[in-house]
Each structure stands twice: as C-alpha cells, then as structure tokens.
C-alpha cells in the first residue's frame, strides 16, 4: 500500500493480517496542508482500492 500526496509518495506499508502503519517523513513535504490517499494496487487474491482523501498538515520541519 502506498500513502501519497498527489505527486509525492510519502511511505509504503506492508500489510500483515490487514493491518499496517507508517510515519511519513516531514522532509518529503514543505510546511503546509496536503490531501493524501492510500492506494493498494491489488494482488492475485484481492482487487485494488483507493482510500478517501485525508488531510495532512506539516507544521514544522
């Protein structure tokens, strides 16, 4: 699964038992507010999907 701001991949998650986490690095984005999505490209067993858009605010670097 990839967490990204429309043009920047922020982190990759390897799911295990349908769970996973990541902490995006603030160095990838300057201070500001972004709209991020999680995308899953799918596998042989499961179809791909895209999450609802979430807001991410980088307050300082």
CHARMM-style PDB file with segment names, atoms N, HN, CA, C and O in Angstrom:
ATOM      1  N   UNK     1       0.849  -1.153   0.000  1.00  0.00      PROA
ATOM      2  CA  UNK     1       0.000   0.000   0.000  1.00  0.00      PROA
ATOM      3  C   UNK     1       0.902   1.224   0.000  1.00  0.00      PROA
ATOM      4  O   UNK     1       1.931   1.243   0.675  1.00  0.00      PROA
ATOM      5  N   UNK     2       0.521   2.229  -0.745  1.00  0.00      PROA
ATOM      6  HN  UNK     2      -0.315   2.214  -1.293  1.00  0.00      PROA
ATOM      7  CA  UNK     2       1.293   3.461  -0.829  1.00  0.00      PROA
ATOM      8  C   UNK     2       0.469   4.617  -0.281  1.00  0.00      PROA
ATOM      9  O   UNK     2      -0.700   4.775  -0.633  1.00  0.00      PROA
ATOM     10  N   UNK     3       1.077   5.420   0.576  1.00  0.00      PROA
ATOM     11  HN  UNK     3       2.027   5.291   0.862  1.00  0.00      PROA
ATOM     12  CA  UNK     3       0.450   6.646   1.064  1.00  0.00      PROA
ATOM     13  C   UNK     3       1.092   7.778   0.283  1.00  0.00      PROA
ATOM     14  O   UNK     3       2.314   7.929   0.295  1.00  0.00      PROA
ATOM     15  N   UNK     4       0.263   8.589  -0.408  1.00  0.00      PROA
ATOM     16  HN  UNK     4      -0.729   8.466  -0.418  1.00  0.00      PROA
ATOM     17  CA  UNK     4       0.851   9.652  -1.213  1.00  0.00      PROA
ATOM     18  C   UNK     4       0.009  10.900  -1.235  1.00  0.00      PROA
ATOM     19  O   UNK     4      -1.215  10.864  -1.107  1.00  0.00      PROA
ATOM     20  N   UNK     5       0.697  11.993  -1.398  1.00  0.00      PROA
ATOM     21  HN  UNK     5       1.691  12.022  -1.501  1.00  0.00      PROA
ATOM     22  CA  UNK     5       0.141  13.285  -1.739  1.00  0.00      PROA
ATOM     23  C   UNK     5       0.134  13.218  -3.261  1.00  0.00      PROA
ATOM     24  O   UNK     5       1.002  12.549  -3.822  1.00  0.00      PROA
ATOM     25  N   UNK     6      -0.770  13.854  -3.950  1.00  0.00      PROA
ATOM     26  HN  UNK     6      -1.476  14.398  -3.494  1.00  0.00      PROA
ATOM     27  CA  UNK     6      -0.904  13.573  -5.380  1.00  0.00      PROA
ATOM     28  C   UNK     6       0.380  13.364  -6.190  1.00  0.00      PROA
ATOM     29  O   UNK     6       0.375  12.554  -7.117  1.00  0.00      PROA
ATOM     30  N   UNK     7       1.457  14.048  -5.884  1.00  0.00      PROA
ATOM     31  HN  UNK     7       1.461  14.706  -5.131  1.00  0.00      PROA
ATOM     32  CA  UNK     7       2.669  13.874  -6.691  1.00  0.00      PROA
ATOM     33  C   UNK     7       3.838  13.268  -5.935  1.00  0.00      PROA
ATOM     34  O   UNK     7       4.881  13.021  -6.540  1.00  0.00      PROA
ATOM     35  N   UNK     8       3.708  13.018  -4.639  1.00  0.00      PROA
ATOM     36  HN  UNK     8       2.860  13.219  -4.148  1.00  0.00      PROA
ATOM     37  CA  UNK     8       4.824  12.535  -3.823  1.00  0.00      PROA
ATOM     38  C   UNK     8       4.419  11.309  -3.012  1.00  0.00      PROA
ATOM     39  O   UNK     8       3.473  11.374  -2.226  1.00  0.00      PROA
ATOM     40  N   UNK     9       5.127  10.186  -3.193  1.00  0.00      PROA
ATOM     41  HN  UNK     9       5.895  10.134  -3.831  1.00  0.00      PROA
ATOM     42  CA  UNK     9       4.897   9.020  -2.346  1.00  0.00      PROA
ATOM     43  C   UNK     9       5.510   9.305  -0.980  1.00  0.00      PROA
ATOM     44  O   UNK     9       6.697   9.617  -0.887  1.00  0.00      PROA
ATOM     45  N   UNK    10       4.720   9.203   0.068  1.00  0.00      PROA
ATOM     46  HN  UNK    10       3.756   8.949  -0.008  1.00  0.00      PROA
ATOM     47  CA  UNK    10       5.186   9.534   1.412  1.00  0.00      PROA
ATOM     48  C   UNK    10       5.709   8.321   2.157  1.00  0.00      PROA
ATOM     49  O   UNK    10       6.672   8.438   2.916  1.00  0.00      PROA
ATOM     50  N   UNK    11       5.100   7.159   1.962  1.00  0.00      PROA
ATOM     51  HN  UNK    11       4.318   7.065   1.346  1.00  0.00      PROA
ATOM     52  CA  UNK    11       5.585   5.935   2.588  1.00  0.00      PROA
ATOM     53  C   UNK    11       4.869   4.729   2.004  1.00  0.00      PROA
ATOM     54  O   UNK    11       3.803   4.844   1.398  1.00  0.00      PROA
ATOM     55  N   UNK    12       5.479   3.576   2.201  1.00  0.00      PROA
ATOM     56  HN  UNK    12       6.345   3.483   2.692  1.00  0.00      PROA
ATOM     57  CA  UNK    12       4.921   2.306   1.759  1.00  0.00      PROA
ATOM     58  C   UNK    12       4.569   1.497   3.005  1.00  0.00      PROA
ATOM     59  O   UNK    12       5.292   1.534   4.001  1.00  0.00      PROA
ATOM     60  N   UNK    13       3.464   0.773   2.945  1.00  0.00      PROA
ATOM     61  HN  UNK    13       2.877   0.743   2.136  1.00  0.00      PROA
ATOM     62  CA  UNK    13       3.040  -0.068   4.054  1.00  0.00      PROA
ATOM     63  C   UNK    13       2.975  -1.508   3.561  1.00  0.00      PROA
ATOM     64  O   UNK    13       2.392  -1.784   2.513  1.00  0.00      PROA
ATOM     65  N   UNK    14       3.565  -2.409   4.304  1.00  0.00      PROA
ATOM     66  HN  UNK    14       4.039  -2.184   5.156  1.00  0.00      PROA
ATOM     67  CA  UNK    14       3.411  -3.828   4.044  1.00  0.00      PROA
ATOM     68  C   UNK    14       2.338  -4.335   4.991  1.00  0.00      PROA
ATOM     69  O   UNK    14       2.522  -4.339   6.208  1.00  0.00      PROA
ATOM     70  N   UNK    15       1.217  -4.763   4.425  1.00  0.00      PROA
ATOM     71  HN  UNK    15       1.067  -4.760   3.436  1.00  0.00      PROA
ATOM     72  CA  UNK    15       0.114  -5.220   5.256  1.00  0.00      PROA
ATOM     73  C   UNK    15       0.347  -6.635   5.753  1.00  0.00      PROA
ATOM     74  O   UNK    15       0.860  -7.488   5.028  1.00  0.00      PROA
ATOM     75  N   UNK    16      -0.041  -6.873   7.006  1.00  0.00      PROA
ATOM     76  HN  UNK    16      -0.457  -6.180   7.595  1.00  0.00      PROA
ATOM     77  CA  UNK    16       0.011  -8.204   7.588  1.00  0.00      PROA
ATOM     78  C   UNK    16      -1.286  -8.390   8.357  1.00  0.00      PROA
ATOM     79  O   UNK    16      -1.573  -7.632   9.284  1.00  0.00      PROA
ATOM     80  N   UNK    17      -2.065  -9.385   7.985  1.00  0.00      PROA
ATOM     81  HN  UNK    17      -1.832 -10.001   7.232  1.00  0.00      PROA
ATOM     82  CA  UNK    17      -3.382  -9.615   8.595  1.00  0.00      PROA
ATOM     83  C   UNK    17      -4.247  -8.371   8.489  1.00  0.00      PROA
ATOM     84  O   UNK    17      -4.967  -8.023   9.425  1.00  0.00      PROA
ATOM     85  N   UNK    18      -4.171  -7.694   7.331  1.00  0.00      PROA
ATOM     86  HN  UNK    18      -3.587  -7.976   6.571  1.00  0.00      PROA
ATOM     87  CA  UNK    18      -4.967  -6.497   7.022  1.00  0.00      PROA
ATOM     88  C   UNK    18      -4.608  -5.287   7.881  1.00  0.00      PROA
ATOM     89  O   UNK    18      -5.404  -4.354   7.988  1.00  0.00      PROA
ATOM     90  N   UNK    19      -3.419  -5.288   8.496  1.00  0.00      PROA
ATOM     91  HN  UNK    19      -2.772  -6.046   8.409  1.00  0.00      PROA
ATOM     92  CA  UNK    19      -3.000  -4.150   9.318  1.00  0.00      PROA
ATOM     93  C   UNK    19      -1.620  -3.681   8.895  1.00  0.00      PROA
ATOM     94  O   UNK    19      -0.805  -4.472   8.421  1.00  0.00      PROA
ATOM     95  N   UNK    20      -1.362  -2.402   9.067  1.00  0.00      PROA
ATOM     96  HN  UNK    20      -2.025  -1.760   9.452  1.00  0.00      PROA
ATOM     97  CA  UNK    20      -0.056  -1.832   8.780  1.00  0.00      PROA
ATOM     98  C   UNK    20      -0.042  -0.376   9.191  1.00  0.00      PROA
ATOM     99  O   UNK    20      -1.095   0.203   9.460  1.00  0.00      PROA
ATOM    100  N   UNK    21       1.125   0.218   9.243  1.00  0.00      PROA
ATOM    101  HN  UNK    21       1.980  -0.253   9.025  1.00  0.00      PROA
ATOM    102  CA  UNK    21       1.250   1.620   9.646  1.00  0.00      PROA
ATOM    103  C   UNK    21       2.494   2.228   9.015  1.00  0.00      PROA
ATOM    104  O   UNK    21       3.411   1.520   8.599  1.00  0.00      PROA
ATOM    105  N   UNK    22       2.504   3.531   8.954  1.00  0.00      PROA
ATOM    106  HN  UNK    22       1.759   4.106   9.292  1.00  0.00      PROA
ATOM    107  CA  UNK    22       3.701   4.256   8.514  1.00  0.00      PROA
ATOM    108  C   UNK    22       3.684   5.637   9.141  1.00  0.00      PROA
ATOM    109  O   UNK    22       2.634   6.154   9.522  1.00  0.00      PROA
ATOM    110  N   UNK    23       4.863   6.221   9.240  1.00  0.00      PROA
ATOM    111  HN  UNK    23       5.717   5.801   8.930  1.00  0.00      PROA
ATOM    112  CA  UNK    23       5.000   7.591   9.709  1.00  0.00      PROA
ATOM    113  C   UNK    23       5.702   8.358   8.606  1.00  0.00      PROA
ATOM    114  O   UNK    23       6.913   8.218   8.431  1.00  0.00      PROA
ATOM    115  N   UNK    24       4.956   9.175   7.852  1.00  0.00      PROA
ATOM    116  HN  UNK    24       3.973   9.289   7.994  1.00  0.00      PROA
ATOM    117  CA  UNK    24       5.586   9.921   6.767  1.00  0.00      PROA
ATOM    118  C   UNK    24       6.658  10.867   7.287  1.00  0.00      PROA
ATOM    119  O   UNK    24       6.514  11.454   8.360  1.00  0.00      PROA
ATOM    120  N   UNK    25       7.724  11.009   6.528  1.00  0.00      PROA
ATOM    121  HN  UNK    25       7.841  10.532   5.656  1.00  0.00      PROA
ATOM    122  CA  UNK    25       8.813  11.917   6.881  1.00  0.00      PROA
ATOM    123  C   UNK    25       8.437  13.341   6.487  1.00  0.00      PROA
ATOM    124  O   UNK    25       8.042  13.588   5.348  1.00  0.00      PROA
ATOM    125  N   UNK    26       8.557  14.273   7.421  1.00  0.00      PROA
ATOM    126  HN  UNK    26       8.877  14.073   8.347  1.00  0.00      PROA
ATOM    127  CA  UNK    26       8.235  15.676   7.139  1.00  0.00      PROA
ATOM    128  C   UNK    26       9.180  16.264   6.103  1.00  0.00      PROA
ATOM    129  O   UNK    26       8.847  17.269   5.475  1.00  0.00      PROA
ATOM    130  N   UNK    27      10.362  15.657   5.906  1.00  0.00      PROA
ATOM    131  HN  UNK    27      10.632  14.840   6.416  1.00  0.00      PROA
ATOM    132  CA  UNK    27      11.303  16.194   4.925  1.00  0.00      PROA
ATOM    133  C   UNK    27      10.800  16.049   3.493  1.00  0.00      PROA
ATOM    134  O   UNK    27      11.292  16.744   2.604  1.00  0.00      PROA
ATOM    135  N   UNK    28       9.837  15.170   3.246  1.00  0.00      PROA
ATOM    136  HN  UNK    28       9.438  14.605   3.968  1.00  0.00      PROA
ATOM    137  CA  UNK    28       9.335  14.960   1.895  1.00  0.00      PROA
ATOM    138  C   UNK    28       8.398  16.085   1.448  1.00  0.00      PROA
ATOM    139  O   UNK    28       8.197  16.286   0.250  1.00  0.00      PROA
ATOM    140  N   UNK    29       7.827  16.815   2.404  1.00  0.00      PROA
ATOM    141  HN  UNK    29       7.990  16.652   3.377  1.00  0.00      PROA
ATOM    142  CA  UNK    29       6.891  17.884   2.073  1.00  0.00      PROA
ATOM    143  C   UNK    29       7.227  19.139   2.861  1.00  0.00      PROA
ATOM    144  O   UNK    29       7.547  19.047   4.047  1.00  0.00      PROA
ATOM    145  N   UNK    30       7.163  20.309   2.236  1.00  0.00      PROA
ATOM    146  HN  UNK    30       6.903  20.384   1.274  1.00  0.00      PROA
ATOM    147  CA  UNK    30       7.364  21.546   2.982  1.00  0.00      PROA
ATOM    148  C   UNK    30       6.157  21.818   3.893  1.00  0.00      PROA
ATOM    149  O   UNK    30       5.120  21.167   3.767  1.00  0.00      PROA
ATOM    150  N   UNK    31       6.302  22.775   4.799  1.00  0.00      PROA
ATOM    151  HN  UNK    31       7.144  23.304   4.901  1.00  0.00      PROA
ATOM    152  CA  UNK    31       5.217  23.165   5.695  1.00  0.00      PROA
ATOM    153  C   UNK    31       3.991  23.507   4.852  1.00  0.00      PROA
ATOM    154  O   UNK    31       4.089  24.216   3.851  1.00  0.00      PROA
ATOM    155  N   UNK    32       2.849  22.996   5.268  1.00  0.00      PROA
ATOM    156  HN  UNK    32       2.770  22.420   6.081  1.00  0.00      PROA
ATOM    157  CA  UNK    32       1.607  23.269   4.558  1.00  0.00      PROA
ATOM    158  C   UNK    32       0.580  22.194   4.832  1.00  0.00      PROA
ATOM    159  O   UNK    32       0.803  21.300   5.648  1.00  0.00      PROA
ATOM    160  N   UNK    33      -0.552  22.284   4.145  1.00  0.00      PROA
ATOM    161  HN  UNK    33      -0.734  23.011   3.482  1.00  0.00      PROA
ATOM    162  CA  UNK    33      -1.636  21.319   4.280  1.00  0.00      PROA
ATOM    163  C   UNK    33      -1.757  20.547   2.976  1.00  0.00      PROA
ATOM    164  O   UNK    33      -1.726  21.129   1.891  1.00  0.00      PROA
ATOM    165  N   UNK    34      -1.895  19.231   3.090  1.00  0.00      PROA
ATOM    166  HN  UNK    34      -1.920  18.758   3.971  1.00  0.00      PROA
ATOM    167  CA  UNK    34      -1.936  18.351   1.927  1.00  0.00      PROA
ATOM    168  C   UNK    34      -3.130  17.420   2.016  1.00  0.00      PROA
ATOM    169  O   UNK    34      -3.670  17.183   3.096  1.00  0.00      PROA
ATOM    170  N   UNK    35      -3.529  16.903   0.887  1.00  0.00      PROA
ATOM    171  HN  UNK    35      -3.090  17.096   0.010  1.00  0.00      PROA
ATOM    172  CA  UNK    35      -4.620  15.939   0.815  1.00  0.00      PROA
ATOM    173  C   UNK    35      -3.999  14.632   0.339  1.00  0.00      PROA
ATOM    174  O   UNK    35      -3.500  14.542  -0.783  1.00  0.00      PROA
ATOM    175  N   UNK    36      -4.034  13.625   1.199  1.00  0.00      PROA
ATOM    176  HN  UNK    36      -4.440  13.697   2.110  1.00  0.00      PROA
ATOM    177  CA  UNK    36      -3.341  12.365   0.921  1.00  0.00      PROA
ATOM    178  C   UNK    36      -4.332  11.216   0.755  1.00  0.00      PROA
ATOM    179  O   UNK    36      -5.440  11.249   1.289  1.00  0.00      PROA
ATOM    180  N   UNK    37      -3.909  10.203   0.004  1.00  0.00      PROA
ATOM    181  HN  UNK    37      -3.008  10.176  -0.430  1.00  0.00      PROA
ATOM    182  CA  UNK    37      -4.705   8.994  -0.187  1.00  0.00      PROA
ATOM    183  C   UNK    37      -3.817   7.772  -0.010  1.00  0.00      PROA
ATOM    184  O   UNK    37      -2.600   7.843  -0.184  1.00  0.00      PROA
ATOM    185  N   UNK    38      -4.431   6.665   0.334  1.00  0.00      PROA
ATOM    186  HN  UNK    38      -5.419   6.608   0.475  1.00  0.00      PROA
ATOM    187  CA  UNK    38      -3.745   5.380   0.382  1.00  0.00      PROA
ATOM    188  C   UNK    38      -4.244   4.568  -0.810  1.00  0.00      PROA
ATOM    189  O   UNK    38      -5.449   4.479  -1.045  1.00  0.00      PROA
ATOM    190  N   UNK    39      -3.327   3.983  -1.550  1.00  0.00      PROA
ATOM    191  HN  UNK    39      -2.348   4.055  -1.358  1.00  0.00      PROA
ATOM    192  CA  UNK    39      -3.718   3.152  -2.687  1.00  0.00      PROA
ATOM    193  C   UNK    39      -3.127   1.760  -2.537  1.00  0.00      PROA
ATOM    194  O   UNK    39      -2.007   1.584  -2.058  1.00  0.00      PROA
ATOM    195  N   UNK    40      -3.908   0.783  -2.959  1.00  0.00      PROA
ATOM    196  HN  UNK    40      -4.818   0.927  -3.348  1.00  0.00      PROA
ATOM    197  CA  UNK    40      -3.477  -0.608  -2.960  1.00  0.00      PROA
ATOM    198  C   UNK    40      -3.666  -1.109  -4.385  1.00  0.00      PROA
ATOM    199  O   UNK    40      -4.775  -1.066  -4.916  1.00  0.00      PROA
ATOM    200  N   UNK    41      -2.607  -1.575  -4.998  1.00  0.00      PROA
ATOM    201  HN  UNK    41      -1.706  -1.609  -4.566  1.00  0.00      PROA
ATOM    202  CA  UNK    41      -2.663  -1.992  -6.398  1.00  0.00      PROA
ATOM    203  C   UNK    41      -3.338  -3.337  -6.613  1.00  0.00      PROA
ATOM    204  O   UNK    41      -3.633  -3.699  -7.752  1.00  0.00      PROA
ATOM    205  N   UNK    42      -3.583  -4.074  -5.560  1.00  0.00      PROA
ATOM    206  HN  UNK    42      -3.343  -3.780  -4.635  1.00  0.00      PROA
ATOM    207  CA  UNK    42      -4.225  -5.369  -5.677  1.00  0.00      PROA
ATOM    208  C   UNK    42      -3.208  -6.492  -5.737  1.00  0.00      PROA
ATOM    209  O   UNK    42      -2.000  -6.263  -5.799  1.00  0.00      PROA
ATOM    210  N   UNK    43      -3.728  -7.718  -5.717  1.00  0.00      PROA
ATOM    211  HN  UNK    43      -4.709  -7.904  -5.667  1.00  0.00      PROA
ATOM    212  CA  UNK    43      -2.885  -8.915  -5.769  1.00  0.00      PROA
ATOM    213  C   UNK    43      -3.665  -9.995  -6.512  1.00  0.00      PROA
ATOM    214  O   UNK    43      -4.748  -9.740  -7.039  1.00  0.00      PROA
ATOM    215  N   UNK    44      -3.119 -11.171  -6.546  1.00  0.00      PROA
ATOM    216  HN  UNK    44      -2.239 -11.378  -6.117  1.00  0.00      PROA
ATOM    217  CA  UNK    44      -3.823 -12.285  -7.182  1.00  0.00      PROA
ATOM    218  C   UNK    44      -5.124 -12.610  -6.438  1.00  0.00      PROA
ATOM    219  O   UNK    44      -6.066 -13.134  -7.032  1.00  0.00      PROA
ATOM    220  N   UNK    45      -5.174 -12.299  -5.141  1.00  0.00      PROA
ATOM    221  HN  UNK    45      -4.409 -11.873  -4.658  1.00  0.00      PROA
ATOM    222  CA  UNK    45      -6.341 -12.631  -4.325  1.00  0.00      PROA
ATOM    223  C   UNK    45      -7.308 -11.475  -4.086  1.00  0.00      PROA
ATOM    224  O   UNK    45      -8.487 -11.702  -3.813  1.00  0.00      PROA
ATOM    225  N   UNK    46      -6.824 -10.244  -4.185  1.00  0.00      PROA
ATOM    226  HN  UNK    46      -5.867 -10.059  -4.407  1.00  0.00      PROA
ATOM    227  CA  UNK    46      -7.647  -9.090  -3.839  1.00  0.00      PROA
ATOM    228  C   UNK    46      -7.528  -7.998  -4.902  1.00  0.00      PROA
ATOM    229  O   UNK    46      -6.454  -7.784  -5.463  1.00  0.00      PROA
ATOM    230  N   UNK    47      -8.635  -7.311  -5.174  1.00  0.00      PROA
ATOM    231  HN  UNK    47      -9.508  -7.484  -4.718  1.00  0.00      PROA
ATOM    232  CA  UNK    47      -8.623  -6.203  -6.115  1.00  0.00      PROA
ATOM    233  C   UNK    47      -7.991  -4.963  -5.508  1.00  0.00      PROA
ATOM    234  O   UNK    47      -7.857  -4.873  -4.288  1.00  0.00      PROA
ATOM    235  N   UNK    48      -7.605  -4.016  -6.332  1.00  0.00      PROA
ATOM    236  HN  UNK    48      -7.714  -4.089  -7.323  1.00  0.00      PROA
ATOM    237  CA  UNK    48      -7.023  -2.767  -5.864  1.00  0.00      PROA
ATOM    238  C   UNK    48      -8.075  -1.841  -5.287  1.00  0.00      PROA
ATOM    239  O   UNK    48      -9.272  -2.037  -5.495  1.00  0.00      PROA
ATOM    240  N   UNK    49      -7.620  -0.834  -4.563  1.00  0.00      PROA
ATOM    241  HN  UNK    49      -6.648  -0.675  -4.394  1.00  0.00      PROA
ATOM    242  CA  UNK    49      -8.538   0.141  -3.975  1.00  0.00      PROA
ATOM    243  C   UNK    49      -7.799   1.430  -3.655  1.00  0.00      PROA
ATOM    244  O   UNK    49      -6.570   1.464  -3.591  1.00  0.00      PROA
ATOM    245  N   UNK    50      -8.568   2.481  -3.459  1.00  0.00      PROA
ATOM    246  HN  UNK    50      -9.566   2.454  -3.512  1.00  0.00      PROA
ATOM    247  CA  UNK    50      -8.041   3.789  -3.069  1.00  0.00      PROA
ATOM    248  C   UNK    50      -8.898   4.314  -1.925  1.00  0.00      PROA
ATOM    249  O   UNK    50     -10.125   4.234  -1.976  1.00  0.00      PROA
ATOM    250  N   UNK    51      -8.254   4.848  -0.897  1.00  0.00      PROA
ATOM    251  HN  UNK    51      -7.257   4.912  -0.856  1.00  0.00      PROA
ATOM    252  CA  UNK    51      -8.977   5.364   0.266  1.00  0.00      PROA
ATOM    253  C   UNK    51      -9.632   6.701  -0.047  1.00  0.00      PROA
ATOM    254  O   UNK    51      -9.392   7.307  -1.092  1.00  0.00      PROA
ATOM    255  N   UNK    52     -10.452   7.134   0.871  1.00  0.00      PROA
ATOM    256  HN  UNK    52     -10.647   6.642   1.719  1.00  0.00      PROA
ATOM    257  CA  UNK    52     -10.958   8.507   0.832  1.00  0.00      PROA
ATOM    258  C   UNK    52      -9.776   9.440   1.082  1.00  0.00      PROA
ATOM    259  O   UNK    52      -8.785   9.030   1.685  1.00  0.00      PROA
ATOM    260  N   UNK    53      -9.866  10.662   0.636  1.00  0.00      PROA
ATOM    261  HN  UNK    53     -10.671  10.995   0.145  1.00  0.00      PROA
ATOM    262  CA  UNK    53      -8.810  11.655   0.854  1.00  0.00      PROA
ATOM    263  C   UNK    53      -8.815  12.107   2.309  1.00  0.00      PROA
ATOM    264  O   UNK    53      -9.865  12.406   2.876  1.00  0.00      PROA
ATOM    265  N   UNK    54      -7.632  12.152   2.900  1.00  0.00      PROA
ATOM    266  HN  UNK    54      -6.778  11.909   2.439  1.00  0.00      PROA
ATOM    267  CA  UNK    54      -7.455  12.636   4.270  1.00  0.00      PROA
ATOM    268  C   UNK    54      -6.560  13.876   4.240  1.00  0.00      PROA
ATOM    269  O   UNK    54      -5.755  14.035   3.323  1.00  0.00      PROA
ATOM    270  N   UNK    55      -6.695  14.745   5.223  1.00  0.00      PROA
ATOM    271  HN  UNK    55      -7.349  14.616   5.968  1.00  0.00      PROA
ATOM    272  CA  UNK    55      -5.882  15.951   5.310  1.00  0.00      PROA
ATOM    273  C   UNK    55      -4.666  15.704   6.201  1.00  0.00      PROA
ATOM    274  O   UNK    55      -4.788  15.143   7.290  1.00  0.00      PROA
ATOM    275  N   UNK    56      -3.503  16.125   5.732  1.00  0.00      PROA
ATOM    276  HN  UNK    56      -3.404  16.580   4.847  1.00  0.00      PROA
ATOM    277  CA  UNK    56      -2.257  16.032   6.491  1.00  0.00      PROA
ATOM    278  C   UNK    56      -1.671  17.440   6.573  1.00  0.00      PROA
ATOM    279  O   UNK    56      -1.499  18.103   5.549  1.00  0.00      PROA
ATOM    280  N   UNK    57      -1.367  17.894   7.779  1.00  0.00      PROA
ATOM    281  HN  UNK    57      -1.506  17.355   8.610  1.00  0.00      PROA
ATOM    282  CA  UNK    57      -0.762  19.210   7.951  1.00  0.00      PROA
ATOM    283  C   UNK    57       0.656  19.055   8.474  1.00  0.00      PROA
ATOM    284  O   UNK    57       0.875  18.434   9.514  1.00  0.00      PROA
ATOM    285  N   UNK    58       1.622  19.621   7.754  1.00  0.00      PROA
ATOM    286  HN  UNK    58       1.445  20.126   6.909  1.00  0.00      PROA
ATOM    287  CA  UNK    58       3.017  19.662   8.194  1.00  0.00      PROA
ATOM    288  C   UNK    58       3.194  21.035   8.833  1.00  0.00      PROA
ATOM    289  O   UNK    58       3.125  22.054   8.145  1.00  0.00      PROA
ATOM    290  N   UNK    59       3.424  21.066  10.154  1.00  0.00      PROA
ATOM    291  HN  UNK    59       3.480  20.238  10.712  1.00  0.00      PROA
ATOM    292  CA  UNK    59       3.503  22.328  10.887  1.00  0.00      PROA
ATOM    293  C   UNK    59       4.907  22.898  10.932  1.00  0.00      PROA
ATOM    294  O   UNK    59       5.079  24.116  10.912  1.00  0.00      PROA
ATOM    295  N   UNK    60       5.923  22.030  10.992  1.00  0.00      PROA
ATOM    296  HN  UNK    60       5.784  21.040  11.007  1.00  0.00      PROA
ATOM    297  CA  UNK    60       7.306  22.499  11.032  1.00  0.00      PROA
ATOM    298  C   UNK    60       8.220  21.378  10.556  1.00  0.00      PROA
ATOM    299  O   UNK    60       7.821  20.214  10.510  1.00  0.00      PROA
ATOM    300  N   UNK    61       9.433  21.736  10.206  1.00  0.00      PROA
ATOM    301  HN  UNK    61       9.757  22.682  10.243  1.00  0.00      PROA
ATOM    302  CA  UNK    61      10.395  20.742   9.757  1.00  0.00      PROA
ATOM    303  C   UNK    61      11.593  20.749  10.667  1.00  0.00      PROA
ATOM    304  OT1 UNK    61      12.530  19.976  10.460  1.00  0.00      PROA
TER     305      UNK     61
END
